[in-house]
Amino acid sequence: MTIRVYYEDTDAGGVVYYANYLRYLERARTELMRCCGVDVPALAARGVLFVIVHAELDYRRPAVLGDELAIHTAVGDMKRASLRFDYTIRRAATGEDLVTASTTAACVNAERRVIRLPDEVFRKLGGD
């Protein structure tokens, strides 16, 4: 997916504020799941939720106001109750790597207790 860096994303120097990358990852993760046929809002209505329990980001180069960013997202390690998403954020114009990251999401119920990923989610995201 691609996104544009807007003024609201930046600090006083026109550089993307570091915490905003987490917002970009959230969008990319949700979009990947949607593209794989996982309806996150429908799951939430059934009491199947995803919470991020770990995030790791390596900042290599800054994105700046006006940049178009290409975000590549993939499902990494998938277990029965959690999954890791891996990301690379690049400057679209040059392909230059700006950020590499991963997040781990746990599957929980409405009471925030860990549950197994529904079988259809596991299959759609590439589980065996």
C-alpha positions as CSV (number, residue, x, y, z in Angstrom):
1,M,0.0,0.0,0.0
2,T,1.1,3.6,-0.5
3,I,0.5,6.6,1.7
4,R,1.4,10.3,1.5
5,V,3.2,12.1,4.3
6,Y,1.1,15.1,5.3
7,Y,2.0,18.1,7.5
8,E,0.1,16.6,10.4
9,D,2.5,13.5,10.3
10,T,5.6,15.6,10.8
11,D,7.5,17.4,13.6
12,A,8.6,21.0,13.5
13,G,11.4,20.1,11.1
14,G,9.1,18.5,8.4
15,V,10.3,14.9,9.3
16,V,7.7,12.2,10.1
17,Y,7.3,12.0,13.9
18,Y,8.6,8.6,15.0
19,A,5.4,7.4,16.7
20,N,3.4,8.1,13.5
21,Y,5.0,5.1,11.9
22,L,3.0,2.9,14.3
23,R,-0.2,4.4,12.7
24,Y,1.2,3.6,9.3
25,L,1.8,0.0,10.4
26,E,-1.7,-0.3,11.8
27,R,-3.2,0.8,8.4
28,A,-0.9,-1.6,6.5
29,R,-1.7,-4.6,8.8
30,T,-5.5,-3.9,8.5
31,E,-5.2,-3.6,4.7
32,L,-3.2,-6.8,4.4
33,M,-5.9,-8.7,6.4
34,R,-8.7,-7.1,4.3
35,C,-6.9,-8.1,1.1
36,C,-6.5,-11.7,2.4
37,G,-10.3,-11.8,3.0
38,V,-10.2,-11.3,6.8
39,D,-13.0,-9.0,7.8
40,V,-11.7,-7.4,11.0
41,P,-14.9,-5.4,11.8
42,A,-17.0,-8.6,11.5
43,L,-14.6,-10.5,13.7
44,A,-14.7,-7.7,16.3
45,A,-18.5,-7.9,16.2
46,R,-18.2,-11.6,17.1
47,G,-15.8,-10.8,20.0
48,V,-12.6,-11.8,18.2
49,L,-10.1,-9.0,18.6
50,F,-6.4,-8.4,17.9
51,V,-4.1,-6.6,20.3
52,I,-0.5,-5.6,19.7
53,V,1.7,-7.1,22.3
54,H,5.0,-6.3,20.8
55,A,6.4,-3.7,18.3
56,E,9.9,-3.3,17.0
57,L,10.9,-0.6,14.6
58,D,14.3,0.2,13.1
59,Y,14.5,3.7,11.7
60,R,17.1,3.9,8.9
61,R,16.3,7.2,7.1
62,P,13.6,9.9,7.7
63,A,10.5,10.3,5.7
64,V,9.6,13.9,5.1
65,L,6.7,16.1,4.3
66,G,5.3,15.3,0.8
67,D,6.9,11.9,0.5
68,E,4.9,9.0,-0.9
69,L,5.7,5.9,1.1
70,A,5.3,2.3,-0.1
71,I,4.6,-0.1,2.8
72,H,5.2,-3.8,2.2
73,T,3.5,-6.0,4.8
74,A,3.8,-9.8,5.2
75,V,2.6,-12.3,7.8
76,G,5.7,-13.7,9.6
77,D,5.6,-16.3,12.3
78,M,2.0,-17.4,12.9
79,K,0.9,-19.4,15.9
80,R,-2.5,-20.6,17.0
81,A,-3.2,-17.5,19.2
82,S,-0.8,-14.9,17.8
83,L,0.9,-13.7,14.6
84,R,3.8,-11.5,13.6
85,F,3.6,-9.0,10.8
86,D,6.8,-7.8,9.1
87,Y,7.0,-4.4,7.4
88,T,9.3,-2.5,5.2
89,I,8.5,1.2,4.6
90,R,10.3,2.7,1.5
91,R,10.3,6.0,-0.2
92,A,8.2,5.3,-3.3
93,A,10.2,7.5,-5.6
94,T,13.6,5.9,-4.9
95,G,12.8,2.5,-3.3
96,E,15.1,3.5,-0.4
97,D,14.4,1.6,2.8
98,L,13.3,4.0,5.6
99,V,11.9,1.8,8.3
100,T,11.8,-2.0,8.9
101,A,9.5,-3.2,11.6
102,S,7.5,-6.0,13.1
103,T,4.5,-6.2,15.3
104,T,3.1,-9.2,17.2
105,A,-0.7,-9.4,17.6
106,A,-2.4,-11.7,20.0
107,C,-6.0,-12.9,19.4
108,V,-8.3,-12.1,22.3
109,N,-12.0,-12.3,23.1
110,A,-14.2,-9.4,24.4
111,E,-12.9,-10.0,27.9
112,R,-9.3,-9.6,26.6
113,R,-8.4,-13.2,27.3
114,V,-6.2,-14.9,24.8
115,I,-8.0,-17.2,22.3
116,R,-7.1,-19.3,19.3
117,L,-7.2,-17.6,15.9
118,P,-10.4,-18.7,14.2
119,D,-9.6,-21.4,11.6
120,E,-10.7,-19.3,8.7
121,V,-8.3,-16.5,9.7
122,F,-5.5,-18.9,10.2
123,R,-6.1,-20.4,6.7
124,K,-6.6,-17.0,4.9
125,L,-3.3,-15.6,6.3
126,G,-1.4,-18.7,5.2
127,G,-1.4,-21.0,8.2
128,D,-1.0,-24.7,7.6
